[in-house]
Amino acid sequence: MPNKEYILGSSEREIERLAYQNEVWSDATTDLWKSAGISYGKKVVDLGCGPGFCTFPLSRLVGSEGQIFAIDSSDKFANLLQEKIRTNTANNISFHQNDASKLDLENDSADFVFARWLFCFLENPSKTIAEVKRILKPNGKLIILDYFNYLAVNVFPRNDAISEIFKAYQKTVTTHKGNYNIGEELPSLIIENGLEIESLTPICRIARPNTRIWKWVELFNQVSVPSLVEQGIWNEQQKADFETEWAKAKNNPSAFFFAPPMIGIIARK
Ligand SMILES: C[S@@+](CC[C@H](N)C(=O)[O-])C[C@H]1O[C@@H](n2cnc3c(N)ncnc32)[C@H](O)[C@@H]1O
C-alpha cells in the first residue's frame, strides 16, 4: 500500500466503490448540508475528501464567490483530485495534502467543515476536532456523517458465514486504529473540544437484495473480502463459505440487509 493510504486503499475498484457509495448516500449528505445552511458564497472545508465526490457538488453549491478547501492525506487521491480540478477548471477549489490533525489553514477561516466517513479512520479524532475548531470562524459549523453502532449490521435471516464478515470488518478497522462505532464518541469529543451540538440525526436503512444499498455492500465485499484473505484474517474456506451463503441470500425473497447505522452531526463553534 503506498504511503499515507487509508485502510481500504486507493485502487481503481476502491475509487469506483467510493463513487457508487456517494450516489447511494447523497440524499442523507445533502440533507445535512441543507440543515447546516451551506449556501452560495460560503467557505467550506471538505475534510478527508478522497477523490472528491462531495468536493465538486460543494463547489457548485458555494459558487464563484465561495471557496472549497479539499483536504486529504492520500498521495493517490491528491494526484487524482488535482488533475480533476485542472480539467474541470474549478476555480473555487484548492487542494491541500494534509493530515486531518494538522491543517495548513488559518485560524477562523472557514464557515463550514464537512467530514464524511473520515472520523472512523482516525487514530486521534479529538485532535482533529480541536484543529477543526481552530480553523472555523466564530459560529462556523462542523458537519459529520459517520458510522455508529456497527454491531447492528447484518443480513437477515441470520447466517453465521455472513455475520462473520461484519465482525471481521470491525476487527480490521480496529487493528488499523479506526472505529466503526465512532458515532458513539463524537458528541462527547465535540463538547470536550468546546463546540456546541446543534443537531444529531440517525441515518438507518434496510435493503433488500438487488437494491442500491444491497449493491453498495456487495461492492464493499468485492474490495474487502480479498483483502481479509491477503491479511490472513480469513482463510480460503471462510471466503468460499461466505460466497455460497451470500449467493443464497441474494435469491431469498425474505432476505434483508440492515445497513451500517450512521449519525449526522451538526456542531457550532
Ligand atoms: C471512506 S473515504 C471517504 C472519502 C470522502 N469523504 C467521501 O465521502 O467520499 C476516507 C477518506 O479519508 C482519508 N483519510 C483517512 N485518514 C486521514 C487522515 N489522517 N488525514 C486526512 N485524510 C485521511 C482517506 O485518504 C480517504 O480519502
The ligand as an SDF file (V2000), in Angstrom:
LIG
                    3D

 27 29  0  0  0  0  0  0  0  0999 V2000
  -14.0360    6.4200    3.0400 C   0  0  0  0  0  0  0  0  0  0  0  0
  -13.0430    7.6640    2.3310 S   0  0  0  0  0  0  0  0  0  0  0  0
  -14.2430    8.9890    2.2740 C   0  0  0  0  0  0  0  0  0  0  0  0
  -13.9400    9.9940    1.2110 C   0  0  0  0  0  0  0  0  0  0  0  0
  -14.9530   11.1390    1.1060 C   0  0  0  0  0  0  0  0  0  0  0  0
  -15.0790   11.8590    2.3500 N   0  0  0  0  0  0  0  0  0  0  0  0
  -16.3140   10.6360    0.6670 C   0  0  0  0  0  0  0  0  0  0  0  0
  -17.2570   10.7660    1.4350 O   0  0  0  0  0  0  0  0  0  0  0  0
  -16.4130   10.1240   -0.4690 O   0  0  0  0  0  0  0  0  0  0  0  0
  -11.9820    8.1690    3.6670 C   0  0  0  0  0  0  0  0  0  0  0  0
  -11.0030    9.2450    3.2570 C   0  0  0  0  0  0  0  0  0  0  0  0
  -10.3400    9.7370    4.4260 O   0  0  0  0  0  0  0  0  0  0  0  0
   -8.9750    9.9590    4.1030 C   0  0  0  0  0  0  0  0  0  0  0  0
   -8.1870    9.9220    5.3560 N   0  0  0  0  0  0  0  0  0  0  0  0
   -8.0360    8.8830    6.2020 C   0  0  0  0  0  0  0  0  0  0  0  0
   -7.2450    9.2260    7.2370 N   0  0  0  0  0  0  0  0  0  0  0  0
   -6.8850   10.5190    7.0330 C   0  0  0  0  0  0  0  0  0  0  0  0
   -6.0920   11.4460    7.7610 C   0  0  0  0  0  0  0  0  0  0  0  0
   -5.4930   11.0970    8.9130 N   0  0  0  0  0  0  0  0  0  0  0  0
   -5.9500   12.6860    7.2760 N   0  0  0  0  0  0  0  0  0  0  0  0
   -6.5470   13.0510    6.0920 C   0  0  0  0  0  0  0  0  0  0  0  0
   -7.3110   12.2170    5.3600 N   0  0  0  0  0  0  0  0  0  0  0  0
   -7.4810   10.9610    5.8240 C   0  0  0  0  0  0  0  0  0  0  0  0
   -8.6300    8.8110    3.1640 C   0  0  0  0  0  0  0  0  0  0  0  0
   -7.4650    9.0550    2.4030 O   0  0  0  0  0  0  0  0  0  0  0  0
   -9.9010    8.7440    2.3320 C   0  0  0  0  0  0  0  0  0  0  0  0
   -9.8190    9.5850    1.2180 O   0  0  0  0  0  0  0  0  0  0  0  0
  1  2  1  0
  2  3  1  0
  2 10  1  0
  3  4  1  0
  4  5  1  0
  5  6  1  0
  5  7  1  0
  7  8  2  0
  7  9  1  0
 10 11  1  0
 11 12  1  0
 11 26  1  0
 12 13  1  0
 13 14  1  0
 13 24  1  0
 14 15  1  0
 14 23  1  0
 15 16  2  0
 16 17  1  0
 17 18  1  0
 17 23  2  0
 18 19  1  0
 18 20  2  0
 20 21  1  0
 21 22  2  0
 22 23  1  0
 24 25  1  0
 24 26  1  0
 26 27  1  0
M  CHG  2   2   1   9  -1
M  END
$$$$
